[in-house]
Amino acid sequence: MAPTMATLVCFHAHPDDEAIATGGTMAKAAAAGHRVVLVFATKGERGEVPDGFLDPGESLWERRVREVDAAANVLGVNRVEFLGYLDSGMDGTPENNDPACFWQADLDEAADRLAAILRDEAADILTIYDENGNYGHPDHIQVHRVGARAAERAGTSKVYEATLDRDHIIELMRQAREQGIEEVPDIPEEEFTMGMPSEVITTRVDVRSFLDRKRDSMRAHASQISETSFFLSMPSDAFEAAWGTECYILRGASPGTVESDLFEGVA
C-alpha cells in the first residue's frame, strides 16, 4: 500500500503572498505527494497595477484570480479557495474602514469560513503568518488572528506561522551595502521590524531544489511582480541566499524545538 500522505492548507491574505512566503514549501510538499490547499482571504482588489496593464473592462481582481490559477499550477496546488472578503489596503489608508474588508471582518465568522475548509480537507497542517503579519499589513495580521482561531475550531493541531528571519535579512542587506549595491534600503537595524528574530524560529525548510518553481510562481503574478521587481531581478545566487530557506514558527512548540520539515510527526 502507498503511504498515507498529509494535507497542508496554506492561508494567505492576497494573491502573490503565497509565492513569496510559502511557495517553496508548497512545491516541496506537492512533490512529496502531499495534498496542498491554498486559501486566500481576499482577491487583492486594492493592489497597484501599471496603467494599461489590464485589458479593457477587466478588473484587477479578475486578473489576480487568473494569476493565482497559473501560480498554483506551477506549485502543484490541488485546490484554491477564497473566503470572500475585500482587500483592506495598506495600513492607515481609508480602505481599512470598509465594512466589507478583511480587516473589519468578524473574527469568529471569518474563522468559521476557514474552519469549514479545514474540516472538509481533514487538514493536518495549517500555515498562517506571524503576529505582525510579517510586515504589519492589516490583512496579514488578520490572517494570523483568523487562522489561529479557525485551527482551534477545526481541531487542526499543527499550525505554523510563516515568517522571515529578520537577522538573516539584516545581514544580507549589510553585505549588499558593503558590495556597493545601491538598491538596498538603508534602514537602521533597530528600526527593521520585518519578520521575527532568528532565535524564535522553530522550523527552517530547505527549498533550494524548488527555487525555479518558487520564482516561476512569482512570475505568474505579473500584475504585482514585474520582471524588473526586486524579486525577479535578483541574480540566482542572491535569490537563493534570500529565499532558499522558508522559515516558520510552530505554535505551541516546546522550548528548543528545531525542525526542518512541516510534516515531522504527521502520519
N, C-alpha and C positions, 0 to 999 in steps of 0.2 A: 504494500500500500504506500501511496505517496504521503509524505509527512503533512500533518495539518499545519497550514500556514496562518499567519495572523492578519488582522485588518488594522490598517493605520488610517486615521482620519486627521487631516491637516486643516485647521481652521484659520482663515486669513481675512483681512479687512477688505482688500481691494485686489482686483486682477493685476498681476505682476508681482505682488508681495510674495506669492508662493515661489516664484522662480528665484527671487533674491534670497529669501530666508531659509527655505527648506527644499529647494529644487534638487540638490544633490542627494539628499536623504530619500526623497520620494523616488527618484530614479533608481537608487541603490536597492530600496525595498522592493520595487516592482521587478527588478532584475532577479531578485532572490525568490520571487514567486509569491510575495505577499500581496494582499489586496490593498490598493491605495485609493482613498476617497478624499476629494478636495471640496471644501465648503467655504463659501465667501459670505461675509455679512452684507456686502453691497456690490454693486456693479461698477463702482468707480466713476459715477456720473459727473463728479466735480473735479476730475483730473484736468491737467492742462494738455492742450494739443496744438501743434503748429497751425497757423492759418492755411487753409487749403488742403489740409491732410485728409479730412473726411470727405466722403462722396456727397454730392448734393442731396439734401434731405436726410442724411444719415446722422443719427445721434451718437455721441461718444460712447454711451453705454452699449449700444449695439455693436460697435467696433470692438470694444473691450471684451464682450462676451465671445465674439469670434476669435479674438486673440487668445483667450483662455482655452478654447477648444483646441487650438493649434499647439499651445504650450503643454496642455495636458497630454496630448498625443505623443509629444516628444518625451515626456517624463514617464509614460506608461500608466497614467492615472486611469482607474476603472470607472469612476463616477464623479461628476461635478454637480454641485448644488449651490443655490443662492438662498439666503434667508429672507431676502425681500426688503431690506432697509435701504435708505438713501445714504450715499456718501456724505459725511459730515463736514468735509472740507478741512483745511489746516487749522491748527489750534488758534483760537482768537478771532476767527472770521465769523461773519453773521450767519453763515450756513450751520454753525454749531447749534443754533437755536431752532432749527427747523424741527417741528414735532415728528416728522417722518424720518428723520435721520437716525443713524445707528447710535450716535452719542446720546440721544434723548430717549432711546428705547427703554421700555420697562425691563429691568434685569431678569425677572422671572419669566416673562413672556418670551424674551429672546432666548433665554436658556432652554425653555421648553421646545422651541423650534429646533435648536441644535440637538437637544437630547433625543428628540424623535428620530433623527438621523442616526445618532449613536446606537440607539436601541435597534433600529432596523438593520443596521450593519453588524450588530453584536461586536462593536468596536473594542479592540484590545488596547489600543493606544490612541491618545489624542495629543496633538501639538497645538499650543496657543502661543502667546508672546509673554515676555517678562512683564513685571508690574508697571513699568514705564512705557510699555508698548514699543520697546527698543529705542524710540527717539521722541516720545511724547505726543504723537499724533492721537487725537481723541478716539478715533475708531480703533486704533491699535490697543489703547488702554482698555477700551470696551471689549475687545476680543479676549483680553486676559480675564476680565471680570465675568463675562458671559460664559466663556469656555470652562472656567473653573466650576461655576455653578452648574452648568449642563452635565459635566462629568459626574458630579455628585448625584444628580438626579437620575442619570442613566446607569450609574454603577460602573463607569469606566475607571478602572483603578490606576492605570499608568497615564499620567499627564505630564507632558514635557513643555517647558517654556522655551520657545526658540528665542535665542538672544545672540549677541555679538560679544566677543572677547574684547572688552574695552582696552585692556592693557596691550593686547596684541595690535590693535588698530593704532593706538598711540605710538607704539614702537615702529610700525610700518610707516607712519607719517613722518616720524623723526628721521628714519633712514632716507625717505624720499626727499626731504628737505636738504639733507646733507649731500644728496646726489644732485642737487640743483633743480629738481623738478618743481616748476613754478605753479602747477595746477593744484598742489596740495594746500588745503586751507590751513592758515596759520592761527590755530586755536590754542590758547594756553591749556596745558594738560589738565589743570584743576577745573577748567570750565567745560571740558569734554565729557558729556554725560550719556553719549550713545552706548547702548549695550550695558553689560554688567562687568564688575571686576572679575578677573580671571579666577580668583580664589573661590567664587561661589558657583562656578560652572561644574556640573557633575558629569556631563556627557559630551564627548567630542567625537563626531562621526567623520571618518576619513572618506571624503567623496572625490578624491583626486581622479579616480578612474571614471568618474561620471561628469567631469567638468565640461566636456563637449556638450552633453545634454543640458547641463545647467545653463551654459552660455546660449545654446540654441533656444532654450525656453525663454530666456530673457529677450532674445532677438524676436521671438514671436510676438512680444508685446511692443510692437513698433510705435504705437501711438504714445507710449510713455518712455520707452528706452530706445533712443536712436543709435545708429551706428557710431555716431560721434560722442555718445554719452560717456560718462565716467566708467560705466560698467563694460561697455563693448569696445572702448578704445584702448583698454589696458593691454599691454603685451602679455603673452601667455604665461610667462614666469611670474609677473606681478599678479595676474588673475589667480594663479594657483596659490601664491602666498596669501592673498586676501581671502579667497573663497574655497580653498582646498579642504578646510575643516569647517563643519557646521556645528554650532555649539548650542547646548541645551541645559536647562536646569530641571532635574526630576523633582516634581513637587512631593514633599514629604519624605525625601531621601534621608537615610541615616547619615550622620556626620562622617566625612571621609569617603563618601561614595564616589567612585571613579568608574565610568563606563565608556565603551567605545561603540555602543550599538543601542538603539532604542528597544530592540527586541530581546534583550537579555532577560531571562526568566519567564519569557512568554512561550507557552507551548506551541 
